[in-house]
Amino acid sequence: MSHCLVLGAGAQGTAIAASWRGAGGTVRTLSRRPATADRDGWEAHVGDLTEPAAVRAAFAGIRHAVLTLPLEFDPAVVSRIIDNVIDAAEVELLVYNTANRLPDTMDAPAAFTTRRRAAEALLASRVPTVVLRPSIYLDNLLAPRVRRFLEQGVLRYPLPADIVVTWSSLFELGEATTAALRRPDLAGTAWDLGSTATLDGPGLAAALSATTSIRYEPDDPTQFESSLAPWIGARNAVAVADTYRWVPEHRPGLYSNASASAVALGVPPTGIGDWLSRVNWGRP
Ligand SMILES: NC(=O)c1ccc[n+]([C@@H]2O[C@H](COP(=O)([O-])OP(=O)(O)OC[C@H]3O[C@@H](n4cnc5c(N)ncnc54)[C@H](OP(=O)(O)O)[C@@H]3O)[C@@H](O)[C@H]2O)c1
């Protein structure tokens, strides 16, 4: 297992790095502030994805890399980041984690279209790339606002009750990325992730019900947006909430299709029970 560059070392990058480490590899992460204390097999580089020299320095000597775009939805900035990655990457394989499913139209919110353009640019470039498109992460249910409602017996998520989601998880993302990084033969392909559970809102609430029953209530996207703003900034909160406003009306099936990636990548699906025990869910 080689040294793997993980660009963007937030929740997703950390899950990817942990999976690669668990499989015996070493990692280099890149973020503007040191993401993790340097420790055995884990090197934290400091640099900005928008700066060509920083991205070049991060790629030095790297054969495997993973890109997760940060919370940045300005098309010009995203395109600068992608250009920097394409210029710097001399790799056997780059995995691009779109961090979301991607609708088949450019008439969609920026959180989708910027990621779709990035995927197209990478796949058309000289860099051997595999694109992974996770669904919604179950890990979002660990957010304080969701937990607060769960404690009152209510699962609130900003999607109508009848929207079916094949949920992903950060574990699935890490394991699928590690598997994809070992498959240079898959360069040029794109895969939907989402194998943890396929459920509508009430189905998910039932799956989370332990000793007491939990009922599902769609959250209002505007309230959801206000709850996100203190954490990720008002502009980013609008961009994220816009995806939840758009999907039910325009692509209600975006998250519902079962994914073939688990078979293609040889990663056994994680069930919801596995996820609950691995995150130490306890009783909400
Ligand atoms: N499908 C889902 O359920 C789901 C859930 C959550 C998020 N997302 C999506 O995932 C994407 C990323 O979200 P995230 O939650 O992983 O973000 P995050 O936790 O904020 O992580 C972003 C990482 O990138 C680094 N970073 C930010 N700007 C950078 C820059 N210019 N140069 C270098 N490093 C930079 C950050 O560290 P520094 O700030 O120190 O640089 C951080 O380590 C977004 O597109 C978001 O919409 C999807």
The ligand as an SDF file (V2000), in Angstrom:
LIG
                    3D

 48 52  0  0  0  0  0  0  0  0999 V2000
  -23.8550   13.6890    0.8970 N   0  0  0  0  0  0  0  0  0  0  0  0
  -23.9090   14.1680    2.1340 C   0  0  0  0  0  0  0  0  0  0  0  0
  -24.6920   13.7060    2.9700 O   0  0  0  0  0  0  0  0  0  0  0  0
  -22.9670   15.2690    2.5500 C   0  0  0  0  0  0  0  0  0  0  0  0
  -22.7850   15.5690    3.9100 C   0  0  0  0  0  0  0  0  0  0  0  0
  -21.8740   16.5570    4.2840 C   0  0  0  0  0  0  0  0  0  0  0  0
  -21.1900   17.2660    3.2980 C   0  0  0  0  0  0  0  0  0  0  0  0
  -21.4000   16.9860    1.9870 N   0  0  0  0  0  0  0  0  0  0  0  0
  -20.6470   17.7190    0.9410 C   0  0  0  0  0  0  0  0  0  0  0  0
  -19.2770   17.3890    1.0980 O   0  0  0  0  0  0  0  0  0  0  0  0
  -18.4380   18.4530    0.6880 C   0  0  0  0  0  0  0  0  0  0  0  0
  -17.3900   18.7720    1.7450 C   0  0  0  0  0  0  0  0  0  0  0  0
  -17.9810   18.8050    2.9440 O   0  0  0  0  0  0  0  0  0  0  0  0
  -17.2370   18.3400    4.2850 P   0  0  0  0  0  0  0  0  0  0  0  0
  -18.3430   18.1380    5.2460 O   0  0  0  0  0  0  0  0  0  0  0  0
  -16.2550   17.2400    4.0880 O   0  0  0  0  0  0  0  0  0  0  0  0
  -16.4480   19.6350    4.6150 O   0  0  0  0  0  0  0  0  0  0  0  0
  -15.5140   19.8550    5.8440 P   0  0  0  0  0  0  0  0  0  0  0  0
  -15.7570   18.8480    6.9360 O   0  0  0  0  0  0  0  0  0  0  0  0
  -15.6240   21.3220    6.1230 O   0  0  0  0  0  0  0  0  0  0  0  0
  -14.0820   19.5110    5.2610 O   0  0  0  0  0  0  0  0  0  0  0  0
  -13.4610   20.2660    4.3230 C   0  0  0  0  0  0  0  0  0  0  0  0
  -11.9610   20.0410    4.4850 C   0  0  0  0  0  0  0  0  0  0  0  0
  -11.2760   20.7130    3.4470 O   0  0  0  0  0  0  0  0  0  0  0  0
  -10.3740   21.6740    4.0120 C   0  0  0  0  0  0  0  0  0  0  0  0
  -10.4280   22.8470    3.1390 N   0  0  0  0  0  0  0  0  0  0  0  0
  -11.4370   23.7360    2.9860 C   0  0  0  0  0  0  0  0  0  0  0  0
  -11.0950   24.6590    2.0680 N   0  0  0  0  0  0  0  0  0  0  0  0
   -9.8380   24.3400    1.6470 C   0  0  0  0  0  0  0  0  0  0  0  0
   -8.9370   24.9130    0.7310 C   0  0  0  0  0  0  0  0  0  0  0  0
   -9.2280   26.0210    0.0310 N   0  0  0  0  0  0  0  0  0  0  0  0
   -7.7240   24.3250    0.5620 N   0  0  0  0  0  0  0  0  0  0  0  0
   -7.3720   23.2160    1.2720 C   0  0  0  0  0  0  0  0  0  0  0  0
   -8.1970   22.6210    2.1400 N   0  0  0  0  0  0  0  0  0  0  0  0
   -9.4270   23.1810    2.3270 C   0  0  0  0  0  0  0  0  0  0  0  0
  -10.8830   21.9610    5.4080 C   0  0  0  0  0  0  0  0  0  0  0  0
   -9.8620   22.3390    6.3090 O   0  0  0  0  0  0  0  0  0  0  0  0
   -9.3680   23.8800    6.4300 P   0  0  0  0  0  0  0  0  0  0  0  0
  -10.5900   24.6960    6.6560 O   0  0  0  0  0  0  0  0  0  0  0  0
   -8.4010   23.8440    7.5670 O   0  0  0  0  0  0  0  0  0  0  0  0
   -8.6890   24.2050    5.1380 O   0  0  0  0  0  0  0  0  0  0  0  0
  -11.4050   20.5810    5.8010 C   0  0  0  0  0  0  0  0  0  0  0  0
  -10.3440   19.7620    6.2060 O   0  0  0  0  0  0  0  0  0  0  0  0
  -19.3910   19.5900    0.3580 C   0  0  0  0  0  0  0  0  0  0  0  0
  -19.6030   19.5900   -1.0440 O   0  0  0  0  0  0  0  0  0  0  0  0
  -20.6810   19.2090    1.0670 C   0  0  0  0  0  0  0  0  0  0  0  0
  -21.8280   19.7490    0.4520 O   0  0  0  0  0  0  0  0  0  0  0  0
  -22.2430   15.9960    1.5940 C   0  0  0  0  0  0  0  0  0  0  0  0
  1  2  1  0
  2  3  2  0
  2  4  1  0
  4  5  1  0
  4 48  2  0
  5  6  2  0
  6  7  1  0
  7  8  2  0
  8  9  1  0
  8 48  1  0
  9 10  1  0
  9 46  1  0
 10 11  1  0
 11 12  1  0
 11 44  1  0
 12 13  1  0
 13 14  1  0
 14 15  2  0
 14 16  1  0
 14 17  1  0
 17 18  1  0
 18 19  2  0
 18 20  1  0
 18 21  1  0
 21 22  1  0
 22 23  1  0
 23 24  1  0
 23 42  1  0
 24 25  1  0
 25 26  1  0
 25 36  1  0
 26 27  1  0
 26 35  1  0
 27 28  2  0
 28 29  1  0
 29 30  1  0
 29 35  2  0
 30 31  1  0
 30 32  2  0
 32 33  1  0
 33 34  2  0
 34 35  1  0
 36 37  1  0
 36 42  1  0
 37 38  1  0
 38 39  2  0
 38 40  1  0
 38 41  1  0
 42 43  1  0
 44 45  1  0
 44 46  1  0
 46 47  1  0
M  CHG  2   8   1  16  -1
M  END
$$$$
